[in-house]
Amino acid sequence: MAVITCEVVKDLLPLYVDGILSEDSRILVEEHLAACPHCKS
Ligand SMILES: [Zn+2]
């Protein structure tokens, strides 16, 4: 059950990798990545 869509994750991923996401956004991305088979790779 992702609270954000794959498209949002794709937008946020570069920021996530650079470590400049806010903690709230980072948690959303991590939870999505953990739950979404499409974003696993
Ligand atoms: Zn996804």
mmCIF file of the protein (N, C-alpha, C, O) and its ligand, coordinates in Angstrom:
data_MODEL
# 
_entry.id   MODEL 
# 
loop_
_entity.id 
_entity.type 
_entity.pdbx_number_of_molecules 
1 polymer     1 
2 non-polymer 1 
# 
_entity_poly.entity_id                      1 
_entity_poly.type                           'polypeptide(L)' 
_entity_poly.nstd_linkage                   no 
_entity_poly.nstd_monomer                   no 
_entity_poly.pdbx_seq_one_letter_code       MAVITCEVVKDLLPLYVDGILSEDSRILVEEHLAACPHCKS 
_entity_poly.pdbx_seq_one_letter_code_can   MAVITCEVVKDLLPLYVDGILSEDSRILVEEHLAACPHCKS 
_entity_poly.pdbx_strand_id                 A 
# 
loop_
_entity_poly_seq.entity_id 
_entity_poly_seq.num 
_entity_poly_seq.mon_id 
_entity_poly_seq.hetero 
1 1  MET n 
1 2  ALA n 
1 3  VAL n 
1 4  ILE n 
1 5  THR n 
1 6  CYS n 
1 7  GLU n 
1 8  VAL n 
1 9  VAL n 
1 10 LYS n 
1 11 ASP n 
1 12 LEU n 
1 13 LEU n 
1 14 PRO n 
1 15 LEU n 
1 16 TYR n 
1 17 VAL n 
1 18 ASP n 
1 19 GLY n 
1 20 ILE n 
1 21 LEU n 
1 22 SER n 
1 23 GLU n 
1 24 ASP n 
1 25 SER n 
1 26 ARG n 
1 27 ILE n 
1 28 LEU n 
1 29 VAL n 
1 30 GLU n 
1 31 GLU n 
1 32 HIS n 
1 33 LEU n 
1 34 ALA n 
1 35 ALA n 
1 36 CYS n 
1 37 PRO n 
1 38 HIS n 
1 39 CYS n 
1 40 LYS n 
1 41 SER n 
# 
loop_
_struct_asym.id 
_struct_asym.entity_id 
A 1 
B 2 
# 
loop_
_chem_comp.id 
_chem_comp.type 
_chem_comp.mon_nstd_flag 
ALA 'L-peptide linking' y 
ARG 'L-peptide linking' y 
ASP 'L-peptide linking' y 
CYS 'L-peptide linking' y 
GLU 'L-peptide linking' y 
GLY 'peptide linking'   y 
HIS 'L-peptide linking' y 
ILE 'L-peptide linking' y 
LEU 'L-peptide linking' y 
LYS 'L-peptide linking' y 
MET 'L-peptide linking' y 
PRO 'L-peptide linking' y 
SER 'L-peptide linking' y 
THR 'L-peptide linking' y 
TYR 'L-peptide linking' y 
VAL 'L-peptide linking' y 
ZN  non-polymer         . 
# 
_pdbx_entity_nonpoly.entity_id   2 
_pdbx_entity_nonpoly.name        ? 
_pdbx_entity_nonpoly.comp_id     ZN 
# 
_pdbx_nonpoly_scheme.asym_id         B 
_pdbx_nonpoly_scheme.entity_id       2 
_pdbx_nonpoly_scheme.mon_id          ZN 
_pdbx_nonpoly_scheme.ndb_seq_num     1 
_pdbx_nonpoly_scheme.pdb_seq_num     101 
_pdbx_nonpoly_scheme.auth_seq_num    101 
_pdbx_nonpoly_scheme.pdb_mon_id      ZN 
_pdbx_nonpoly_scheme.auth_mon_id     ZN 
_pdbx_nonpoly_scheme.pdb_strand_id   A 
_pdbx_nonpoly_scheme.pdb_ins_code    . 
# 
loop_
_atom_site.group_PDB 
_atom_site.id 
_atom_site.type_symbol 
_atom_site.label_atom_id 
_atom_site.label_alt_id 
_atom_site.label_comp_id 
_atom_site.label_asym_id 
_atom_site.label_entity_id 
_atom_site.label_seq_id 
_atom_site.pdbx_PDB_ins_code 
_atom_site.Cartn_x 
_atom_site.Cartn_y 
_atom_site.Cartn_z 
_atom_site.occupancy 
_atom_site.B_iso_or_equiv 
_atom_site.pdbx_formal_charge 
_atom_site.auth_seq_id 
_atom_site.auth_comp_id 
_atom_site.auth_asym_id 
_atom_site.auth_atom_id 
_atom_site.pdbx_PDB_model_num 
ATOM   1   N  N  . MET A 1 1  ? 0.836  -1.205 0.000   1.00 0.00 ? 1   MET A N  1 
ATOM   2   C  CA . MET A 1 1  ? 0.000  0.000  0.000   1.00 0.00 ? 1   MET A CA 1 
ATOM   3   C  C  . MET A 1 1  ? 0.862  1.242  0.000   1.00 0.00 ? 1   MET A C  1 
ATOM   4   O  O  . MET A 1 1  ? 1.216  1.761  1.058   1.00 0.00 ? 1   MET A O  1 
ATOM   5   N  N  . ALA A 1 2  ? 1.190  1.706  -1.156  1.00 0.00 ? 2   ALA A N  1 
ATOM   6   C  CA . ALA A 1 2  ? 2.050  2.878  -1.254  1.00 0.00 ? 2   ALA A CA 1 
ATOM   7   C  C  . ALA A 1 2  ? 1.215  4.143  -1.116  1.00 0.00 ? 2   ALA A C  1 
ATOM   8   O  O  . ALA A 1 2  ? 0.127  4.252  -1.680  1.00 0.00 ? 2   ALA A O  1 
ATOM   9   N  N  . VAL A 1 3  ? 1.739  5.084  -0.365  1.00 0.00 ? 3   VAL A N  1 
ATOM   10  C  CA . VAL A 1 3  ? 1.035  6.347  -0.216  1.00 0.00 ? 3   VAL A CA 1 
ATOM   11  C  C  . VAL A 1 3  ? 1.459  7.335  -1.288  1.00 0.00 ? 3   VAL A C  1 
ATOM   12  O  O  . VAL A 1 3  ? 0.805  8.358  -1.488  1.00 0.00 ? 3   VAL A O  1 
ATOM   13  N  N  . ILE A 1 4  ? 2.548  7.034  -1.975  1.00 0.00 ? 4   ILE A N  1 
ATOM   14  C  CA . ILE A 1 4  ? 2.941  7.851  -3.114  1.00 0.00 ? 4   ILE A CA 1 
ATOM   15  C  C  . ILE A 1 4  ? 3.096  6.945  -4.321  1.00 0.00 ? 4   ILE A C  1 
ATOM   16  O  O  . ILE A 1 4  ? 3.335  5.746  -4.177  1.00 0.00 ? 4   ILE A O  1 
ATOM   17  N  N  . THR A 1 5  ? 2.964  7.506  -5.495  1.00 0.00 ? 5   THR A N  1 
ATOM   18  C  CA . THR A 1 5  ? 3.002  6.701  -6.706  1.00 0.00 ? 5   THR A CA 1 
ATOM   19  C  C  . THR A 1 5  ? 4.440  6.492  -7.185  1.00 0.00 ? 5   THR A C  1 
ATOM   20  O  O  . THR A 1 5  ? 5.370  7.169  -6.745  1.00 0.00 ? 5   THR A O  1 
ATOM   21  N  N  . CYS A 1 6  ? 4.586  5.543  -8.090  1.00 0.00 ? 6   CYS A N  1 
ATOM   22  C  CA . CYS A 1 6  ? 5.901  5.266  -8.666  1.00 0.00 ? 6   CYS A CA 1 
ATOM   23  C  C  . CYS A 1 6  ? 6.458  6.513  -9.352  1.00 0.00 ? 6   CYS A C  1 
ATOM   24  O  O  . CYS A 1 6  ? 7.662  6.763  -9.309  1.00 0.00 ? 6   CYS A O  1 
ATOM   25  N  N  . GLU A 1 7  ? 5.587  7.285  -9.978  1.00 0.00 ? 7   GLU A N  1 
ATOM   26  C  CA . GLU A 1 7  ? 6.045  8.501  -10.662 1.00 0.00 ? 7   GLU A CA 1 
ATOM   27  C  C  . GLU A 1 7  ? 6.665  9.473  -9.665  1.00 0.00 ? 7   GLU A C  1 
ATOM   28  O  O  . GLU A 1 7  ? 7.688  10.097 -9.948  1.00 0.00 ? 7   GLU A O  1 
ATOM   29  N  N  . VAL A 1 8  ? 6.048  9.594  -8.512  1.00 0.00 ? 8   VAL A N  1 
ATOM   30  C  CA . VAL A 1 8  ? 6.575  10.487 -7.483  1.00 0.00 ? 8   VAL A CA 1 
ATOM   31  C  C  . VAL A 1 8  ? 7.917  9.976  -6.990  1.00 0.00 ? 8   VAL A C  1 
ATOM   32  O  O  . VAL A 1 8  ? 8.851  10.749 -6.777  1.00 0.00 ? 8   VAL A O  1 
ATOM   33  N  N  . VAL A 1 9  ? 8.002  8.656  -6.812  1.00 0.00 ? 9   VAL A N  1 
ATOM   34  C  CA . VAL A 1 9  ? 9.270  8.076  -6.362  1.00 0.00 ? 9   VAL A CA 1 
ATOM   35  C  C  . VAL A 1 9  ? 10.365 8.356  -7.381  1.00 0.00 ? 9   VAL A C  1 
ATOM   36  O  O  . VAL A 1 9  ? 11.492 8.693  -7.019  1.00 0.00 ? 9   VAL A O  1 
ATOM   37  N  N  . LYS A 1 10 ? 10.025 8.215  -8.654  1.00 0.00 ? 10  LYS A N  1 
ATOM   38  C  CA . LYS A 1 10 ? 11.024 8.470  -9.703  1.00 0.00 ? 10  LYS A CA 1 
ATOM   39  C  C  . LYS A 1 10 ? 11.501 9.916  -9.648  1.00 0.00 ? 10  LYS A C  1 
ATOM   40  O  O  . LYS A 1 10 ? 12.677 10.196 -9.877  1.00 0.00 ? 10  LYS A O  1 
ATOM   41  N  N  . ASP A 1 11 ? 10.585 10.833 -9.346  1.00 0.00 ? 11  ASP A N  1 
ATOM   42  C  CA . ASP A 1 11 ? 10.966 12.240 -9.238  1.00 0.00 ? 11  ASP A CA 1 
ATOM   43  C  C  . ASP A 1 11 ? 11.863 12.482 -8.025  1.00 0.00 ? 11  ASP A C  1 
ATOM   44  O  O  . ASP A 1 11 ? 12.804 13.274 -8.069  1.00 0.00 ? 11  ASP A O  1 
ATOM   45  N  N  . LEU A 1 12 ? 11.540 11.774 -6.941  1.00 0.00 ? 12  LEU A N  1 
ATOM   46  C  CA . LEU A 1 12 ? 12.249 12.023 -5.683  1.00 0.00 ? 12  LEU A CA 1 
ATOM   47  C  C  . LEU A 1 12 ? 13.556 11.260 -5.569  1.00 0.00 ? 12  LEU A C  1 
ATOM   48  O  O  . LEU A 1 12 ? 14.425 11.619 -4.774  1.00 0.00 ? 12  LEU A O  1 
ATOM   49  N  N  . LEU A 1 13 ? 13.695 10.199 -6.368  1.00 0.00 ? 13  LEU A N  1 
ATOM   50  C  CA . LEU A 1 13 ? 14.829 9.307  -6.185  1.00 0.00 ? 13  LEU A CA 1 
ATOM   51  C  C  . LEU A 1 13 ? 16.194 9.999  -6.289  1.00 0.00 ? 13  LEU A C  1 
ATOM   52  O  O  . LEU A 1 13 ? 17.065 9.725  -5.463  1.00 0.00 ? 13  LEU A O  1 
ATOM   53  N  N  . PRO A 1 14 ? 16.412 10.876 -7.259  1.00 0.00 ? 14  PRO A N  1 
ATOM   54  C  CA . PRO A 1 14 ? 17.710 11.568 -7.318  1.00 0.00 ? 14  PRO A CA 1 
ATOM   55  C  C  . PRO A 1 14 ? 17.982 12.376 -6.043  1.00 0.00 ? 14  PRO A C  1 
ATOM   56  O  O  . PRO A 1 14 ? 19.112 12.425 -5.559  1.00 0.00 ? 14  PRO A O  1 
ATOM   57  N  N  . LEU A 1 15 ? 16.949 12.997 -5.517  1.00 0.00 ? 15  LEU A N  1 
ATOM   58  C  CA . LEU A 1 15 ? 17.105 13.763 -4.286  1.00 0.00 ? 15  LEU A CA 1 
ATOM   59  C  C  . LEU A 1 15 ? 17.361 12.831 -3.108  1.00 0.00 ? 15  LEU A C  1 
ATOM   60  O  O  . LEU A 1 15 ? 18.137 13.132 -2.202  1.00 0.00 ? 15  LEU A O  1 
ATOM   61  N  N  . TYR A 1 16 ? 16.679 11.691 -3.156  1.00 0.00 ? 16  TYR A N  1 
ATOM   62  C  CA . TYR A 1 16 ? 16.877 10.691 -2.103  1.00 0.00 ? 16  TYR A CA 1 
ATOM   63  C  C  . TYR A 1 16 ? 18.311 10.195 -2.100  1.00 0.00 ? 16  TYR A C  1 
ATOM   64  O  O  . TYR A 1 16 ? 18.940 10.079 -1.048  1.00 0.00 ? 16  TYR A O  1 
ATOM   65  N  N  . VAL A 1 17 ? 18.823 9.903  -3.296  1.00 0.00 ? 17  VAL A N  1 
ATOM   66  C  CA . VAL A 1 17 ? 20.200 9.408  -3.413  1.00 0.00 ? 17  VAL A CA 1 
ATOM   67  C  C  . VAL A 1 17 ? 21.188 10.455 -2.920  1.00 0.00 ? 17  VAL A C  1 
ATOM   68  O  O  . VAL A 1 17 ? 22.188 10.129 -2.281  1.00 0.00 ? 17  VAL A O  1 
ATOM   69  N  N  . ASP A 1 18 ? 20.898 11.718 -3.224  1.00 0.00 ? 18  ASP A N  1 
ATOM   70  C  CA . ASP A 1 18 ? 21.791 12.789 -2.795  1.00 0.00 ? 18  ASP A CA 1 
ATOM   71  C  C  . ASP A 1 18 ? 21.631 13.125 -1.319  1.00 0.00 ? 18  ASP A C  1 
ATOM   72  O  O  . ASP A 1 18 ? 22.420 13.882 -0.754  1.00 0.00 ? 18  ASP A O  1 
ATOM   73  N  N  . GLY A 1 19 ? 20.597 12.553 -0.701  1.00 0.00 ? 19  GLY A N  1 
ATOM   74  C  CA . GLY A 1 19 ? 20.407 12.767 0.732   1.00 0.00 ? 19  GLY A CA 1 
ATOM   75  C  C  . GLY A 1 19 ? 19.868 14.141 1.082   1.00 0.00 ? 19  GLY A C  1 
ATOM   76  O  O  . GLY A 1 19 ? 20.076 14.632 2.192   1.00 0.00 ? 19  GLY A O  1 
ATOM   77  N  N  . ILE A 1 20 ? 19.171 14.764 0.132   1.00 0.00 ? 20  ILE A N  1 
ATOM   78  C  CA . ILE A 1 20 ? 18.658 16.108 0.385   1.00 0.00 ? 20  ILE A CA 1 
ATOM   79  C  C  . ILE A 1 20 ? 17.149 16.141 0.528   1.00 0.00 ? 20  ILE A C  1 
ATOM   80  O  O  . ILE A 1 20 ? 16.553 17.217 0.587   1.00 0.00 ? 20  ILE A O  1 
ATOM   81  N  N  . LEU A 1 21 ? 16.524 14.967 0.583   1.00 0.00 ? 21  LEU A N  1 
ATOM   82  C  CA . LEU A 1 21 ? 15.097 14.927 0.870   1.00 0.00 ? 21  LEU A CA 1 
ATOM   83  C  C  . LEU A 1 21 ? 14.862 15.218 2.345   1.00 0.00 ? 21  LEU A C  1 
ATOM   84  O  O  . LEU A 1 21 ? 15.699 14.925 3.199   1.00 0.00 ? 21  LEU A O  1 
ATOM   85  N  N  . SER A 1 22 ? 13.710 15.796 2.620   1.00 0.00 ? 22  SER A N  1 
ATOM   86  C  CA . SER A 1 22 ? 13.315 15.922 4.015   1.00 0.00 ? 22  SER A CA 1 
ATOM   87  C  C  . SER A 1 22 ? 13.083 14.527 4.586   1.00 0.00 ? 22  SER A C  1 
ATOM   88  O  O  . SER A 1 22 ? 12.873 13.564 3.848   1.00 0.00 ? 22  SER A O  1 
ATOM   89  N  N  . GLU A 1 23 ? 13.124 14.437 5.910   1.00 0.00 ? 23  GLU A N  1 
ATOM   90  C  CA . GLU A 1 23 ? 12.978 13.123 6.528   1.00 0.00 ? 23  GLU A CA 1 
ATOM   91  C  C  . GLU A 1 23 ? 11.627 12.509 6.183   1.00 0.00 ? 23  GLU A C  1 
ATOM   92  O  O  . GLU A 1 23 ? 11.538 11.307 5.934   1.00 0.00 ? 23  GLU A O  1 
ATOM   93  N  N  . ASP A 1 24 ? 10.586 13.317 6.167   1.00 0.00 ? 24  ASP A N  1 
ATOM   94  C  CA . ASP A 1 24 ? 9.256  12.796 5.856   1.00 0.00 ? 24  ASP A CA 1 
ATOM   95  C  C  . ASP A 1 24 ? 9.220  12.199 4.460   1.00 0.00 ? 24  ASP A C  1 
ATOM   96  O  O  . ASP A 1 24 ? 8.691  11.107 4.252   1.00 0.00 ? 24  ASP A O  1 
ATOM   97  N  N  . SER A 1 25 ? 9.798  12.937 3.492   1.00 0.00 ? 25  SER A N  1 
ATOM   98  C  CA . SER A 1 25 ? 9.815  12.446 2.118   1.00 0.00 ? 25  SER A CA 1 
ATOM   99  C  C  . SER A 1 25 ? 10.665 11.193 1.994   1.00 0.00 ? 25  SER A C  1 
ATOM   100 O  O  . SER A 1 25 ? 10.326 10.263 1.263   1.00 0.00 ? 25  SER A O  1 
ATOM   101 N  N  . ARG A 1 26 ? 11.782 11.187 2.726   1.00 0.00 ? 26  ARG A N  1 
ATOM   102 C  CA . ARG A 1 26 ? 12.672 10.029 2.670   1.00 0.00 ? 26  ARG A CA 1 
ATOM   103 C  C  . ARG A 1 26 ? 11.960 8.769  3.167   1.00 0.00 ? 26  ARG A C  1 
ATOM   104 O  O  . ARG A 1 26 ? 12.111 7.692  2.591   1.00 0.00 ? 26  ARG A O  1 
ATOM   105 N  N  . ILE A 1 27 ? 11.202 8.914  4.216   1.00 0.00 ? 27  ILE A N  1 
ATOM   106 C  CA . ILE A 1 27 ? 10.466 7.772  4.760   1.00 0.00 ? 27  ILE A CA 1 
ATOM   107 C  C  . ILE A 1 27 ? 9.434  7.292  3.749   1.00 0.00 ? 27  ILE A C  1 
ATOM   108 O  O  . ILE A 1 27 ? 9.257  6.087  3.566   1.00 0.00 ? 27  ILE A O  1 
ATOM   109 N  N  . LEU A 1 28 ? 8.755  8.222  3.094   1.00 0.00 ? 28  LEU A N  1 
ATOM   110 C  CA . LEU A 1 28 ? 7.773  7.832  2.085   1.00 0.00 ? 28  LEU A CA 1 
ATOM   111 C  C  . LEU A 1 28 ? 8.434  7.053  0.955   1.00 0.00 ? 28  LEU A C  1 
ATOM   112 O  O  . LEU A 1 28 ? 7.911  6.035  0.504   1.00 0.00 ? 28  LEU A O  1 
ATOM   113 N  N  . VAL A 1 29 ? 9.580  7.536  0.506   1.00 0.00 ? 29  VAL A N  1 
ATOM   114 C  CA . VAL A 1 29 ? 10.305 6.856  -0.571  1.00 0.00 ? 29  VAL A CA 1 
ATOM   115 C  C  . VAL A 1 29 ? 10.749 5.464  -0.115  1.00 0.00 ? 29  VAL A C  1 
ATOM   116 O  O  . VAL A 1 29 ? 10.592 4.485  -0.845  1.00 0.00 ? 29  VAL A O  1 
ATOM   117 N  N  . GLU A 1 30 ? 11.299 5.385  1.086   1.00 0.00 ? 30  GLU A N  1 
ATOM   118 C  CA . GLU A 1 30 ? 11.779 4.093  1.585   1.00 0.00 ? 30  GLU A CA 1 
ATOM   119 C  C  . GLU A 1 30 ? 10.632 3.106  1.733   1.00 0.00 ? 30  GLU A C  1 
ATOM   120 O  O  . GLU A 1 30 ? 10.770 1.928  1.403   1.00 0.00 ? 30  GLU A O  1 
ATOM   121 N  N  . GLU A 1 31 ? 9.510  3.585  2.226   1.00 0.00 ? 31  GLU A N  1 
ATOM   122 C  CA . GLU A 1 31 ? 8.368  2.693  2.393   1.00 0.00 ? 31  GLU A CA 1 
ATOM   123 C  C  . GLU A 1 31 ? 7.849  2.238  1.041   1.00 0.00 ? 31  GLU A C  1 
ATOM   124 O  O  . GLU A 1 31 ? 7.443  1.086  0.884   1.00 0.00 ? 31  GLU A O  1 
ATOM   125 N  N  . HIS A 1 32 ? 7.860  3.134  0.065   1.00 0.00 ? 32  HIS A N  1 
ATOM   126 C  CA . HIS A 1 32 ? 7.419  2.749  -1.268  1.00 0.00 ? 32  HIS A CA 1 
ATOM   127 C  C  . HIS A 1 32 ? 8.372  1.733  -1.879  1.00 0.00 ? 32  HIS A C  1 
ATOM   128 O  O  . HIS A 1 32 ? 7.938  0.722  -2.433  1.00 0.00 ? 32  HIS A O  1 
ATOM   129 N  N  . LEU A 1 33 ? 9.653  1.995  -1.781  1.00 0.00 ? 33  LEU A N  1 
ATOM   130 C  CA . LEU A 1 33 ? 10.648 1.090  -2.361  1.00 0.00 ? 33  LEU A CA 1 
ATOM   131 C  C  . LEU A 1 33 ? 10.555 -0.299 -1.734  1.00 0.00 ? 33  LEU A C  1 
ATOM   132 O  O  . LEU A 1 33 ? 10.749 -1.309 -2.411  1.00 0.00 ? 33  LEU A O  1 
ATOM   133 N  N  . ALA A 1 34 ? 10.257 -0.340 -0.439  1.00 0.00 ? 34  ALA A N  1 
ATOM   134 C  CA . ALA A 1 34 ? 10.173 -1.621 0.252   1.00 0.00 ? 34  ALA A CA 1 
ATOM   135 C  C  . ALA A 1 34 ? 8.940  -2.392 -0.161  1.00 0.00 ? 34  ALA A C  1 
ATOM   136 O  O  . ALA A 1 34 ? 8.924  -3.622 -0.115  1.00 0.00 ? 34  ALA A O  1 
ATOM   137 N  N  . ALA A 1 35 ? 7.896  -1.666 -0.569  1.00 0.00 ? 35  ALA A N  1 
ATOM   138 C  CA . ALA A 1 35 ? 6.607  -2.314 -0.832  1.00 0.00 ? 35  ALA A CA 1 
ATOM   139 C  C  . ALA A 1 35 ? 6.321  -2.490 -2.315  1.00 0.00 ? 35  ALA A C  1 
ATOM   140 O  O  . ALA A 1 35 ? 5.448  -3.277 -2.678  1.00 0.00 ? 35  ALA A O  1 
ATOM   141 N  N  . CYS A 1 36 ? 7.033  -1.779 -3.179  1.00 0.00 ? 36  CYS A N  1 
ATOM   142 C  CA . CYS A 1 36 ? 6.675  -1.756 -4.592  1.00 0.00 ? 36  CYS A CA 1 
ATOM   143 C  C  . CYS A 1 36 ? 7.648  -2.591 -5.418  1.00 0.00 ? 36  CYS A C  1 
ATOM   144 O  O  . CYS A 1 36 ? 8.831  -2.264 -5.507  1.00 0.00 ? 36  CYS A O  1 
ATOM   145 N  N  . PRO A 1 37 ? 7.149  -3.669 -6.023  1.00 0.00 ? 37  PRO A N  1 
ATOM   146 C  CA . PRO A 1 37 ? 8.024  -4.521 -6.842  1.00 0.00 ? 37  PRO A CA 1 
ATOM   147 C  C  . PRO A 1 37 ? 8.536  -3.806 -8.081  1.00 0.00 ? 37  PRO A C  1 
ATOM   148 O  O  . PRO A 1 37 ? 9.581  -4.173 -8.619  1.00 0.00 ? 37  PRO A O  1 
ATOM   149 N  N  . HIS A 1 38 ? 7.807  -2.782 -8.545  1.00 0.00 ? 38  HIS A N  1 
ATOM   150 C  CA . HIS A 1 38 ? 8.207  -2.080 -9.757  1.00 0.00 ? 38  HIS A CA 1 
ATOM   151 C  C  . HIS A 1 38 ? 9.446  -1.218 -9.532  1.00 0.00 ? 38  HIS A C  1 
ATOM   152 O  O  . HIS A 1 38 ? 10.225 -0.976 -10.455 1.00 0.00 ? 38  HIS A O  1 
ATOM   153 N  N  . CYS A 1 39 ? 9.615  -0.765 -8.312  1.00 0.00 ? 39  CYS A N  1 
ATOM   154 C  CA . CYS A 1 39 ? 10.711 0.143  -8.009  1.00 0.00 ? 39  CYS A CA 1 
ATOM   155 C  C  . CYS A 1 39 ? 11.885 -0.574 -7.351  1.00 0.00 ? 39  CYS A C  1 
ATOM   156 O  O  . CYS A 1 39 ? 12.874 0.060  -6.982  1.00 0.00 ? 39  CYS A O  1 
ATOM   157 N  N  . LYS A 1 40 ? 11.780 -1.867 -7.207  1.00 0.00 ? 40  LYS A N  1 
ATOM   158 C  CA . LYS A 1 40 ? 12.811 -2.619 -6.461  1.00 0.00 ? 40  LYS A CA 1 
ATOM   159 C  C  . LYS A 1 40 ? 14.187 -2.517 -7.103  1.00 0.00 ? 40  LYS A C  1 
ATOM   160 O  O  . LYS A 1 40 ? 15.190 -2.351 -6.409  1.00 0.00 ? 40  LYS A O  1 
ATOM   161 N  N  . SER A 1 41 ? 14.234 -2.617 -8.430  1.00 0.00 ? 41  SER A N  1 
ATOM   162 C  CA . SER A 1 41 ? 15.541 -2.633 -9.090  1.00 0.00 ? 41  SER A CA 1 
ATOM   163 C  C  . SER A 1 41 ? 16.105 -1.271 -9.108  1.00 0.00 ? 41  SER A C  1 
ATOM   164 O  O  . SER A 1 41 ? 17.205 -1.066 -9.621  1.00 0.00 ? 41  SER A O  1 
HETATM 165 ZN ZN . ZN  B 2 .  ? 6.865  1.924  -7.280  1.00 0.00 2 101 ZN  A ZN 1 
# 
